[in-house]
Amino acid sequence: SAKKLKVVVTRKLPSPVELRLKELFDARLNEDDHAFTQDELVDAMQTADVLVPTVTDRLDGRVMARAGEQLRLIAQFGAGVDNIDVQSAIQRGITVTNTPGVLTDDTADVAMALILSVPRRLFEGAQIMNTGGFDGWTPTWMMGRRLAGKRLGIIGMGRIGQAVARRAKAFGLQIHYHNRKPVSPRIEELLEATYWDSLDQMLARMDIVSVNCPHTPATFHLMNARRIDLMKPEAYVVNTARGEVIDEAALARALKAGKIAGAGLDVFEREPAVNEELLGLPNVVLLPHMGSATIEGRTEMGEKVIINIKTFADGHRPPDRVIPAIL
Ligand code: 8YV
């Protein structure tokens, strides 16, 4: 068979995935799992046939401009590709793929967990127990807000948004959503979901808002100070998508000023940095970007990466080819 493709993988992946990569390709793995520096990234771009980056690698136009002639495929380990300048890759004839679908349920589970936990103050209660603060039950102790009958507004009704809707419906929440366009009537009927063309109008009516859209130039700071202000003071926001969709500083200010009731965040604008104003607030739950962090999910993401590389190497169009978002 032909010479094996040189595949550079920027982060440590689950062992079965790494074993398979080594069997199939001339794979250079990241044994100590350090985050690649910009120089290492450029070096990889100049020596690899295929690069396998993750969300922690910034492949902007400047890095892309330094890609070597032999680099033909960027097979992202992850669904979101906002770390990659896809347009610039395509202009250079580099194909970009991602790993959608296999992390839908896991990410929706974390979104639902935050929707359950923040209004019901579960992490606050757990913290009280861990610090010996339970002095005895009273009728007004640790009262939160009921989910059943409330309105959930989902921003971004793709695979993950729909999976959140299915879960939330089972908890008695009424499903509302904002998206570039409505989902099919069949899905809308199944979820008993209400479409809002105007995000502003939806926000003013929701009890909980869940962010489930990708980060693109069109969604950067979609939840800015003005829109956060449109939310009811009793409303909550959860984000398992990308930190950049919410203006983190504006959110921290709104929470401190009591303009909204609480927040559950799995993603941040400048990971791993977190706006310090968000720390230590009882009505805020912060998680370290764990949405897709299951053994099954991360293994299946790796399997998708491998299928994308293999298909591409065989001269066919890979199943998860990314085409730039039409804005
Ligand atoms: C991963 C994610 O943590 O797929 C995504 O878009 O945010 C998560 O599944 C990460 O991106 C892996 O690169």
Residues whose N, C-alpha, C, O or C-beta is under 5 A from the ligand:
A	BS01	8YV	T54 V55 F77 G78 A79 G80 L103 H289 S292
